């Protein structure tokens, strides 16, 4: 356990969480778009080698959008990569890129890093950052919905504790 994990840091309030959320939403959109480009290329490769046809549509993007066995795996693929982005950084260092910029860290309430399982449990209540709205009404504890459900907390790090790699 590093020295920064042994220190006690105050819990983050809504404004700081919201600032981090804005950064992370922009990065999540970029991850979603790159995953979409990769999936488009893979699906097109399947068409190119003759696994399936255009399904009666003129444009290939219409084929993907209107063919359920292409559309839903495509959407799942993109959302899986966005989920991987968050869970990977939460488990690895407790910080996404947006959290790093705002000196925030996600951790268990005892100060240790979260596990992959805990990260996965946080995904649904974290959806679109709506779980953080509960911090506005709980100014004393500063715990979001996802914090309460997973026994975690988001803390504000000191400048010294925030240094280092992701």
N, CA, C and O of each residue as an XYZ file, in Angstrom:
664
protein
N       0.845     -1.177      0.000
C       0.000      0.000      0.000
C       0.886      1.235      0.000
O       1.810      1.337      0.807
N       0.617      2.157     -0.884
C       1.462      3.346     -0.985
C       1.125      4.341      0.122
O       0.095      4.234      0.789
N       2.019      5.308      0.297
C       1.826      6.324      1.325
C       0.555      7.131      1.089
O      -0.133      7.504      2.039
N       0.239      7.402     -0.192
C      -0.941      8.219     -0.470
C      -2.226      7.492     -0.091
O      -3.235      8.136      0.197
N      -2.203      6.152     -0.087
C      -3.389      5.413      0.316
C      -3.547      5.412      1.836
O      -4.658      5.253      2.341
N      -2.453      5.585      2.564
C      -2.529      5.617      4.014
C      -3.007      6.962      4.526
O      -3.524      7.052      5.639
N      -2.842      7.996      3.738
C      -3.311      9.312      4.129
C      -4.819      9.375      4.018
O      -5.430      8.642      3.241
N      -5.410     10.255      4.799
C      -6.855     10.451      4.723
C      -7.116     11.690      3.869
O      -6.566     12.763      4.116
N      -7.954     11.521      2.875
C      -8.307     12.631      1.993
C      -9.793     12.915      2.128
O     -10.581     11.999      2.363
N     -10.185     14.179      1.980
C     -11.609     14.510      2.093
C     -12.378     14.002      0.875
O     -11.826     13.879     -0.218
N     -13.651     13.713      1.083
C     -14.507     13.258     -0.014
C     -14.821     14.429     -0.942
O     -14.900     15.584     -0.523
N     -14.997     14.090     -2.209
C     -15.247     15.100     -3.237
C     -16.706     15.531     -3.227
O     -17.608     14.719     -3.020
N     -16.919     16.815     -3.453
C     -18.257     17.354     -3.572
C     -18.767     17.275     -5.006
O     -18.084     16.776     -5.900
N     -19.968     17.772     -5.201
C     -20.620     17.653     -6.505
C     -19.890     18.420     -7.610
O     -19.721     17.892     -8.709
N     -19.457     19.653     -7.341
C     -18.844     20.465     -8.406
C     -17.587     19.826     -8.965
O     -17.390     19.806    -10.180
N     -16.753     19.314     -8.113
C     -15.520     18.672     -8.564
C     -15.840     17.378     -9.329
O     -15.211     17.088    -10.346
N     -16.796     16.621     -8.851
C     -17.217     15.406     -9.551
C     -17.786     15.754    -10.929
O     -17.532     15.055    -11.910
N     -18.556     16.837    -10.989
C     -19.152     17.238    -12.261
C     -18.072     17.663    -13.255
O     -18.150     17.322    -14.436
N     -17.073     18.399    -12.791
C     -15.965     18.796    -13.665
C     -15.247     17.586    -14.234
O     -14.934     17.548    -15.424
N     -14.988     16.610    -13.400
C     -14.351     15.368    -13.839
C     -15.247     14.626    -14.819
O     -14.773     14.071    -15.810
N     -16.541     14.620    -14.536
C     -17.507     13.939    -15.409
C     -17.492     14.528    -16.815
O     -17.561     13.789    -17.797
N     -17.404     15.852    -16.920
C     -17.372     16.501    -18.242
C     -16.157     16.008    -19.030
O     -16.286     15.653    -20.202
N     -14.999     15.982    -18.412
C     -13.791     15.494    -19.084
C     -13.977     14.056    -19.536
O     -13.684     13.710    -20.681
N     -14.470     13.216    -18.622
C     -14.593     11.794    -18.922
C     -15.657     11.492    -19.969
O     -15.526     10.524    -20.718
N     -16.704     12.304    -20.032
C     -17.721     12.106    -21.080
C     -17.108     12.343    -22.449
O     -17.384     11.602    -23.392
N     -16.279     13.371    -22.563
C     -15.626     13.638    -23.847
C     -14.708     12.480    -24.254
O     -14.670     12.095    -25.423
N     -13.980     11.935    -23.299
C     -13.104     10.801    -23.594
C     -13.938      9.561    -23.922
O     -13.591      8.796    -24.822
N     -15.040      9.364    -23.190
C     -15.911      8.206    -23.453
C     -16.502      8.285    -24.864
O     -16.619      7.264    -25.542
N     -16.874      9.490    -25.309
C     -17.356      9.652    -26.686
C     -16.270      9.259    -27.687
O     -16.555      8.607    -28.692
N     -15.046      9.650    -27.417
C     -13.944      9.301    -28.321
C     -13.737      7.784    -28.358
O     -13.542      7.212    -29.431
N     -13.778      7.135    -27.198
C     -13.633      5.674    -27.143
C     -14.778      5.020    -27.910
O     -14.557      4.072    -28.664
N     -15.989      5.515    -27.725
C     -17.174      4.985    -28.414
C     -17.020      5.114    -29.927
O     -17.341      4.183    -30.666
N     -16.529      6.262    -30.387
C     -16.372      6.483    -31.835
C     -15.278      5.593    -32.421
O     -15.451      5.049    -33.512
N     -14.175      5.436    -31.730
C     -13.100      4.567    -32.231
C     -13.582      3.116    -32.267
O     -13.322      2.399    -33.233
N     -14.277      2.685    -31.223
C     -14.826      1.321    -31.213
C     -15.838      1.155    -32.342
O     -15.915      0.088    -32.950
N     -16.614      2.200    -32.628
C     -17.567      2.155    -33.734
C     -16.878      2.033    -35.078
O     -17.341      1.301    -35.952
N     -15.777      2.744    -35.248
C     -15.025      2.657    -36.505
C     -14.445      1.248    -36.686
O     -14.477      0.695    -37.785
N     -13.922      0.681    -35.611
C     -13.373     -0.677    -35.689
C     -14.474     -1.683    -35.997
O     -14.292     -2.568    -36.833
N     -15.612     -1.553    -35.328
C     -16.702     -2.500    -35.587
C     -17.249     -2.343    -36.997
O     -17.602     -3.331    -37.640
N     -17.320     -1.107    -37.484
C     -17.772     -0.889    -38.861
C     -16.838     -1.600    -39.838
O     -17.289     -2.255    -40.777
N     -15.536     -1.464    -39.607
C     -14.577     -2.126    -40.483
C     -14.695     -3.654    -40.410
O     -14.589     -4.331    -41.432
N     -14.911     -4.193    -39.219
C     -15.065     -5.641    -39.073
C     -16.342     -6.135    -39.748
O     -16.338     -7.175    -40.407
N     -17.422     -5.395    -39.584
C     -18.682     -5.790    -40.219
C     -18.558     -5.679    -41.739
O     -19.046     -6.536    -42.475
N     -17.906     -4.622    -42.194
C     -17.713     -4.468    -43.637
C     -16.827     -5.584    -44.188
O     -17.047     -6.063    -45.300
N     -15.839     -5.991    -43.420
C     -14.980     -7.102    -43.829
C     -15.812     -8.377    -44.013
O     -15.588     -9.142    -44.951
N     -16.767     -8.596    -43.113
C     -17.670     -9.738    -43.248
C     -18.486     -9.668    -44.529
O     -18.700    -10.682    -45.193
N     -18.936     -8.483    -44.870
C     -19.668     -8.287    -46.138
C     -18.733     -8.520    -47.322
O     -19.104     -9.178    -48.294
N     -17.533     -7.985    -47.237
C     -16.561     -8.047    -48.335
C     -16.177     -9.496    -48.671
O     -16.022     -9.849    -49.840
N     -16.025    -10.325    -47.637
C     -15.634    -11.712    -47.901
C     -16.848    -12.607    -48.170
O     -16.694    -13.807    -48.396
N     -18.045    -12.033    -48.147
C     -19.241    -12.755    -48.565
C     -20.026    -13.469    -47.484
O     -20.811    -14.366    -47.790
N     -19.834    -13.095    -46.223
C     -20.607    -13.732    -45.158
C     -22.086    -13.352    -45.207
O     -22.942    -14.138    -44.800
N     -22.386    -12.163    -45.698
C     -23.758    -11.682    -45.813
C     -23.807    -10.571    -46.849
O     -22.777    -10.018    -47.235
N     -25.007    -10.254    -47.290
C     -25.195     -9.219    -48.303
C     -25.662     -7.909    -47.687
O     -25.579     -7.704    -46.476
N     -26.153     -7.036    -48.543
C     -26.603     -5.706    -48.105
C     -28.007     -5.751    -47.489
O     -28.510     -4.719    -47.045
N     -28.637     -6.905    -47.455
C     -29.956     -7.076    -46.848
C     -31.024     -6.187    -47.492
O     -32.021     -5.848    -46.854
N     -30.813     -5.816    -48.746
C     -31.781     -5.003    -49.473
C     -31.622     -3.506    -49.296
O     -32.459     -2.742    -49.777
N     -30.571     -3.062    -48.618
C     -30.353     -1.631    -48.395
C     -29.296     -1.118    -49.358
O     -28.425     -1.864    -49.806
N     -29.390      0.171    -49.669
C     -28.461      0.778    -50.624
C     -27.121      1.126    -49.972
O     -26.066      0.950    -50.582
N     -27.164      1.622    -48.729
C     -25.954      2.043    -48.023
C     -25.619      1.036    -46.926
O     -26.503      0.488    -46.268
N     -24.340      0.811    -46.749
C     -23.910     -0.187    -45.773
C     -24.294      0.206    -44.348
O     -24.614     -0.667    -43.541
N     -24.270      1.505    -44.019
C     -24.667      1.935    -42.674
C     -26.145      1.633    -42.417
O     -26.523      1.344    -41.281
N     -26.993      1.697    -43.465
C     -28.403      1.307    -43.315
C     -28.528     -0.180    -43.038
O     -29.396     -0.600    -42.273
N     -27.675     -0.970    -43.647
C     -27.688     -2.411    -43.406
C     -27.410     -2.693    -41.932
O     -28.089     -3.513    -41.314
N     -26.423     -2.020    -41.380
C     -26.081     -2.226    -39.967
C     -27.218     -1.736    -39.066
O     -27.612     -2.436    -38.133
N     -27.742     -0.551    -39.337
C     -28.768      0.049    -38.483
C     -30.076     -0.723    -38.481
O     -30.788     -0.720    -37.477
N     -30.408     -1.384    -39.581
C     -31.711     -2.023    -39.714
C     -31.675     -3.546    -39.666
O     -32.704     -4.196    -39.852
N     -30.515     -4.114    -39.420
C     -30.389     -5.566    -39.311
C     -30.015     -5.879    -37.865
O     -28.891     -5.620    -37.436
N     -30.978     -6.443    -37.112
C     -30.783     -6.608    -35.665
C     -29.561     -7.451    -35.317
O     -28.909     -7.174    -34.310
N     -29.227     -8.458    -36.102
C     -28.086     -9.311    -35.775
C     -26.750     -8.644    -36.108
O     -25.694     -9.177    -35.767
N     -26.783     -7.488    -36.768
C     -25.588     -6.657    -36.932
C     -25.613     -5.472    -35.963
O     -24.584     -5.104    -35.398
N     -26.791     -4.883    -35.779
C     -26.912     -3.671    -34.962
C     -26.585     -3.922    -33.492
O     -25.770     -3.200    -32.916
N     -27.206     -4.934    -32.871
C     -27.049     -5.109    -31.430
C     -25.657     -5.588    -31.025
O     -25.141     -5.108    -30.016
N     -25.034     -6.489    -31.738
C     -23.631     -6.795    -31.385
C     -22.719     -5.577    -31.569
O     -21.770     -5.387    -30.809
N     -23.010     -4.762    -32.577
C     -22.252     -3.542    -32.816
C     -22.390     -2.580    -31.624
O     -21.398     -2.031    -31.145
N     -23.623     -2.383    -31.154
C     -23.843     -1.488    -30.004
C     -23.208     -2.061    -28.739
O     -22.597     -1.326    -27.963
N     -23.349     -3.354    -28.532
C     -22.743     -3.988    -27.367
C     -21.227     -3.825    -27.379
O     -20.618     -3.533    -26.350
N     -20.623     -4.013    -28.546
C     -19.176     -3.859    -28.712
C     -18.727     -2.463    -28.284
O     -17.754     -2.325    -27.544
N     -19.429     -1.432    -28.745
C     -19.045     -0.053    -28.430
C     -19.220      0.249    -26.947
O     -18.350      0.866    -26.332
N     -20.337     -0.181    -26.373
C     -20.564      0.063    -24.948
C     -19.597     -0.737    -24.078
O     -19.209     -0.287    -23.000
N     -19.212     -1.914    -24.542
C     -18.241     -2.713    -23.801
C     -16.893     -1.994    -23.728
O     -16.229     -2.043    -22.693
N     -16.486     -1.335    -24.797
C     -15.216     -0.607    -24.784
C     -15.280      0.615    -23.878
O     -14.305      0.925    -23.194
N     -16.401      1.308    -23.862
C     -16.548      2.450    -22.944
C     -16.518      1.944    -21.504
O     -15.871      2.549    -20.649
N     -17.204      0.851    -21.231
C     -17.192      0.261    -19.892
C     -15.780     -0.170    -19.504
O     -15.342      0.055    -18.376
N     -15.081     -0.784    -20.440
C     -13.702     -1.203    -20.189
C     -12.835     -0.004    -19.825
O     -12.007     -0.094    -18.919
N     -13.015      1.121    -20.521
C     -12.246      2.332    -20.223
C     -12.388      2.712    -18.755
O     -11.390      2.922    -18.065
N     -13.628      2.799    -18.278
C     -13.842      3.222    -16.898
C     -13.331      2.183    -15.902
O     -12.584      2.521    -14.983
N     -13.722      0.940    -16.074
C     -13.343     -0.099    -15.107
C     -11.830     -0.282    -15.074
O     -11.260     -0.459    -13.997
N     -11.173     -0.243    -16.220
C      -9.716     -0.407    -16.264
C      -9.014      0.670    -15.432
O      -8.165      0.358    -14.597
N      -9.368      1.926    -15.661
C      -8.704      3.007    -14.930
C      -9.108      3.033    -13.461
O      -8.272      3.319    -12.603
N     -10.368      2.741    -13.153
C     -10.777      2.699    -11.743
C     -10.010      1.622    -10.993
O      -9.571      1.847     -9.865
N      -9.843      0.457    -11.606
C      -9.159     -0.646    -10.933
C      -7.649     -0.430    -10.887
O      -7.002     -0.756     -9.892
N      -7.094      0.116    -11.957
C      -5.638      0.258    -12.046
C      -5.105      1.317    -11.077
O      -4.185      1.053    -10.304
N      -5.686      2.510    -11.126
C      -5.146      3.596    -10.307
C      -6.204      4.338     -9.507
O      -5.878      5.206     -8.697
N      -7.476      4.000     -9.730
C      -8.547      4.722     -9.047
C      -8.901      6.025     -9.731
O      -9.747      6.773     -9.239
N      -8.258      6.314    -10.875
C      -8.468      7.585    -11.549
C      -8.617      7.395    -13.052
O      -7.787      6.755    -13.698
N      -9.688      7.961    -13.595
C      -9.775      8.101    -15.038
C      -8.991      9.362    -15.400
O      -8.480     10.049    -14.516
N      -8.895      9.663    -16.675
C      -8.152     10.861    -17.070
C      -8.810     12.131    -16.531
O      -8.123     13.058    -16.101
N     -10.130     12.169    -16.555
C     -10.841     13.328    -16.005
C     -10.657     13.449    -14.500
O     -10.518     14.553    -13.974
N     -10.656     12.328    -13.815
C     -10.453     12.336    -12.367
C      -9.041     12.798    -12.029
O      -8.833     13.518    -11.053
N      -8.079     12.383    -12.836
C      -6.692     12.806    -12.626
C      -6.578     14.320    -12.751
O      -5.902     14.968    -11.952
N      -7.247     14.881    -13.766
C      -7.192     16.327    -13.984
C      -7.809     17.102    -12.814
O      -7.367     18.207    -12.499
N      -8.817     16.529    -12.178
C      -9.502     17.199    -11.066
C      -9.023     16.692     -9.701
O      -9.642     16.985     -8.678
N      -7.928     15.936     -9.684
C      -7.321     15.404     -8.459
C      -8.298     14.563     -7.644
O      -8.349     14.675     -6.419
N      -9.066     13.729     -8.320
C     -10.002     12.836     -7.652
C      -9.498     11.405     -7.756
O      -8.801     11.046     -8.705
N      -9.856     10.600     -6.775
C      -9.532      9.179     -6.835
C     -10.710      8.388     -6.267
O     -11.290      8.749     -5.243
N     -11.040      7.322     -6.947
C     -12.046      6.379     -6.475
C     -11.332      5.305     -5.674
O     -10.317      4.764     -6.113
N     -11.862      5.001     -4.507
C     -11.246      3.997     -3.654
C     -12.308      3.358     -2.774
O     -13.412      3.883     -2.626
N     -11.957      2.215     -2.191
C     -12.827      1.632     -1.169
C     -12.803      2.559      0.035
O     -11.905      3.391      0.163
N     -13.769      2.423      0.901
C     -13.834      3.337      2.048
C     -12.688      3.149      3.032
O     -12.480      3.988      3.909
N     -11.937      2.045      2.893
C     -10.749      1.873      3.736
C      -9.482      2.403      3.071
O      -8.390      2.263      3.623
N      -9.616      3.016      1.881
C      -8.485      3.628      1.202
C      -7.796      2.740      0.185
O      -6.858      3.191     -0.473
N      -8.224      1.500      0.032
C      -7.600      0.587     -0.926
C      -8.236      0.747     -2.314
O      -9.328      1.296     -2.456
N      -7.522      0.254     -3.326
C      -8.057      0.304     -4.686
C      -9.242     -0.629     -4.837
O      -9.346     -1.632     -4.130
N     -10.131     -0.302     -5.753
C     -11.294     -1.152     -5.978
C     -10.913     -2.322     -6.883
O      -9.885     -2.290     -7.560
N     -11.749     -3.342     -6.883
C     -11.533     -4.498     -7.742
C     -12.318     -4.320     -9.044
O     -13.134     -3.408     -9.172
N     -12.061     -5.194     -9.990
C     -12.795     -5.174    -11.258
C     -14.278     -5.403    -10.998
O     -15.123     -4.758    -11.619
N     -14.599     -6.314    -10.087
C     -16.001     -6.603     -9.755
C     -16.700     -5.357     -9.215
O     -17.827     -5.056     -9.610
N     -16.045     -4.643     -8.326
C     -16.618     -3.410     -7.785
C     -16.793     -2.381     -8.897
O     -17.804     -1.680     -8.942
N     -15.819     -2.289     -9.791
C     -15.926     -1.367    -10.923
C     -17.122     -1.687    -11.800
O     -17.839     -0.787    -12.237
N     -17.338     -2.972    -12.057
C     -18.493     -3.377    -12.860
C     -19.804     -3.052    -12.151
O     -20.775     -2.657    -12.796
N     -19.839     -3.213    -10.830
C     -21.046     -2.901    -10.062
C     -21.352     -1.400    -10.093
O     -22.513     -1.001     -9.999
N     -20.322     -0.576    -10.224
C     -20.519      0.880    -10.259
C     -21.047      1.384    -11.596
O     -21.590      2.486    -11.666
N     -20.901      0.607    -12.643
C     -21.233      1.096    -13.985
C     -22.678      1.546    -14.146
O     -22.916      2.659    -14.614
N     -23.647      0.723    -13.775
C     -25.050      1.058    -14.006
C     -25.488      2.283    -13.204
O     -26.051      3.206    -13.794
N     -25.256      2.340    -11.882
C     -25.680      3.557    -11.179
C     -24.863      4.794    -11.570
O     -25.294      5.921    -11.325
N     -23.695      4.591    -12.174
C     -22.880      5.711    -12.632
C     -23.378      6.245    -13.970
O     -22.973      7.325    -14.398
N     -24.256      5.492    -14.630
C     -24.737      5.822    -15.962
C     -25.047      7.313    -16.101
O     -25.877      7.861    -15.376
N     -24.371      7.944    -17.036
C     -24.536      9.370    -17.345
C     -24.269     10.294    -16.162
O     -24.623     11.472    -16.208
N     -23.654      9.782    -15.112
C     -23.315     10.618    -13.972
C     -24.485     10.960    -13.073
O     -24.337     11.757    -12.147
N     -25.653     10.372    -13.326
C     -26.845     10.713    -12.558
C     -26.745     10.322    -11.090
O     -27.357     10.963    -10.236
N     -25.987      9.286    -10.790
C     -25.812      8.876     -9.396
C     -25.137      9.941     -8.561
O     -25.309      9.975     -7.342
N     -24.365     10.820     -9.202
C     -23.670     11.878     -8.471
C     -24.613     12.973     -7.979
O     -24.232     13.772     -7.124
N     -25.812     13.023     -8.494
C     -26.767     14.042     -8.041
C     -27.107     13.883     -6.569
O     -27.474     14.860     -5.916
N     -26.993     12.673     -6.033
C     -27.290     12.464     -4.612
C     -26.277     13.180     -3.714
O     -26.561     13.423     -2.541
N     -25.110     13.516     -4.245
C     -24.110     14.237     -3.456
C     -24.619     15.640     -3.112
O     -24.270     16.186     -2.066
N     -25.430     16.214     -3.976
C     -25.994     17.548     -3.721
C     -26.837     17.527     -2.452
O     -26.814     18.478     -1.671
N     -27.579     16.446     -2.249
C     -28.494     16.371     -1.115
C     -27.848     15.776      0.130
O     -28.417     15.862      1.218
N     -26.686     15.181     -0.010
C     -25.984     14.580      1.123
C     -24.653     15.303      1.311
O     -23.587     14.740      1.061
N     -24.730     16.550      1.752
C     -23.517     17.364      1.888
C     -22.625     16.898      3.037
O     -21.425     17.170      3.038
N     -23.198     16.207      4.003
C     -22.412     15.759      5.145
C     -21.501     14.594      4.753
O     -20.295     14.652      4.993
N     -22.061     13.534      4.152
C     -21.290     12.347      3.812
C     -20.639     12.420      2.439
O     -19.622     11.765      2.209
N     -21.202     13.205      1.517
C     -20.705     13.349      0.144
C     -20.529     12.001     -0.548
O     -19.496     11.731     -1.161
N     -21.554     11.164     -0.438
C     -21.540      9.867     -1.093
C     -22.585      9.851     -2.199
O     -23.728     10.258     -1.992
N     -22.189      9.381     -3.364
C     -23.122      9.258     -4.482
C     -23.863      7.926     -4.364
O     -23.557      7.101     -3.503
N     -24.839      7.737     -5.245
C     -25.587      6.479     -5.255
C     -24.648      5.294     -5.470
O     -24.738      4.292     -4.761
N     -23.743      5.406     -6.452
C     -22.827      4.301     -6.721
C     -21.841      4.077     -5.575
O     -21.408      2.948     -5.349
N     -21.482      5.135     -4.853
C     -20.620      4.977     -3.675
C     -21.329      4.159     -2.604
O     -20.740      3.254     -2.013
N     -22.574      4.476     -2.361
C     -23.353      3.779     -1.334
C     -23.549      2.306     -1.685
O     -23.458      1.436     -0.819
N     -23.820      2.034     -2.970
C     -24.086      0.655     -3.383
C     -22.850     -0.234     -3.384
O     -22.964     -1.456     -3.288
N     -21.674      0.369     -3.493
C     -20.441     -0.424     -3.584
C     -19.460     -0.177     -2.435
O     -18.338     -0.684     -2.472
N     -19.856      0.585     -1.422
C     -18.996      0.908     -0.276
C     -17.676      1.523     -0.723
O     -16.604      1.144     -0.252
N     -17.777      2.480     -1.642
C     -16.601      3.191     -2.132
C     -16.773      4.682     -1.853
O     -17.803      5.123     -1.343
N     -15.744      5.440     -2.198
C     -15.807      6.887     -2.055
C     -14.896      7.530     -3.092
O     -13.940      6.914     -3.561
N     -15.200      8.765     -3.440
C     -14.350      9.549     -4.325
C     -13.752     10.646     -3.460
O     -14.469     11.435     -2.845
N     -12.426     10.682     -3.425
C     -11.736     11.631     -2.557
C     -10.951     12.640     -3.392
O     -10.602     12.386     -4.545
N     -10.684     13.790     -2.774
C      -9.864     14.832     -3.392
C      -8.442     14.642     -2.897
O      -8.186     14.696     -1.694
N      -7.518     14.421     -3.820
C      -6.122     14.185     -3.472
C      -5.367     15.499     -3.310
O      -5.750     16.524     -3.874
N      -4.310     15.453     -2.547
C      -3.397     16.594     -2.479
C      -2.601     16.637     -3.783
O      -2.598     15.667     -4.541
N      -1.939     17.737     -4.040
C      -1.110     17.852     -5.254
C      -0.025     16.782     -5.278
O       0.254     16.197     -6.324
N       0.578     16.532     -4.136
C       1.661     15.545     -4.073
C       1.131     14.130     -4.326
O       1.777     13.344     -5.020
N      -0.021     13.806     -3.778
C      -0.577     12.469     -3.946
C      -1.088     12.231     -5.360
O      -1.203     11.085     -5.793
N      -1.394     13.303     -6.083
C      -1.943     13.186     -7.432
C      -0.868     13.008     -8.491
O      -1.182     12.699     -9.641
N       0.379     13.194     -8.129
C       1.463     13.043     -9.107
C       1.651     11.584     -9.452
O       1.291     10.694     -8.683
N       2.212     11.357    -10.605
C       2.494      9.978    -11.016
C       1.706      9.604    -12.234
O       0.900     10.380    -12.745
N       1.953      8.398    -12.691
C       1.318      7.904    -13.895
C      -0.075      7.374    -13.592
O      -0.428      7.084    -12.449
N      -0.854      7.259    -14.666
C      -2.188      6.653    -14.546
C      -2.076      5.170    -14.468
O      -3.089      4.479    -14.363
